[in-house]
Amino acid sequence: MKAFPLYEGTYSVDQSKKFIPFDPAVHSRSERPGSLFISVQPFLIDTGKELVLLDSGLGFTNQQDELILHQNIRNQGYDPADVSKVLMSHLHVDHSSGMVQNRHGRYEPSFPQAEYYVQREDFEHALLKPSRPAYQPMLEAMQRSGNLVLLEGSGSIDGNIHYELTGGHSEFHQVFRLESEEQTYFFGGDVLPEPEQLQRRFIAKYDFDGRKSMELREEFGLKAASEGWVCLFYHSDTLAAGKVRHENDTFLIDPA
Ligand SMILES: [Zn+2]
């Protein structure tokens, strides 16, 4: 089993909520006051039996009108058409806009051969209250597609892929664990989006339940350390994958 980060770039986001490309080699953070800086990085997992995608990125396209997500999968030597599972931590736009692509004026699943695993309540809430208007037709396209698998709570998909409803970051956020004999990958979505977030205790305003998120980070950090999991960090531009140690009450993360 092997994981490949599919880095989509770093962006600044201001009150307009638009994602504007940010290249630290060219731009400086002070040029964009009042902005958050976010890196976006879905993951492709080759389990040896199938290809699994963890979250689906921003849905941006390149100059050939190809999804950057597809291009990044090809760059790793794989064909996007071979992805058989898409595991969705939650439906915020920076994680889910690549679920579909616009073809000839209508949305279709970007991975037509894949089953998409989404928490049922997350999907239903997003459909009722889309975070932006353009989002609703995308969700409706997923609903029509026949590719959608709605999960309830926590459980296991095929014995090797486990999902856990956590809440915290968003009301129905879920995390995933992929197990093989040699390796366990943990994908914490936005409950554990960056390694640095293990290294300080804080309650974030952007979380649905900031205290719960803080407790979850600690809980998963401890489990990752004791079980030897490799953690995959969706919003990190410093470290895509890391193993966690817990020493003298502090977390240390080694590249994996
Ligand atoms: Zn989020």
Residues whose N, C-alpha, C, O or C-beta is under 5 A from the ligand:
A	BS01	ZN	H92 D190
